[in-house]
Amino acid sequence: KFSRHLIIRIPYVAFKDNSHVGAFVAE
C-alpha cells in the first residue's frame, strides 16, 4: 500500500526508473 504513496510522491522518478516500475507492477 505504501508503494502507492511513493508513486504519487515521486511519479517522475518512478517513470524515469524502469526497474522501479517493474517492481511496482510485480507488487
N, C-alpha and C positions, 0 to 999 in steps of 0.2 A: 504493500500500500504506500509506503514511503517513497517508492520509486516514482509514483505519480507526481509527488511534490517536487522531486528532483527535476523531472521533465519540465514542469511548469516554471520552476525556479530558473533553470538554465536550459531552455529549449534549444537555443543556438548551439550550445555545447554538445547536447545530445545528438543534434543533427550533424554537427561537424565530425563527431566521433562515430564512425560506422560501428566499431566494436561495441560501443555503449548501446547503440540502437539494437544491435543483435541481442545483447544481454537482456535488454528490456523486453524485447519480443519473446525471448525464450521464457522469461518470467511469466 
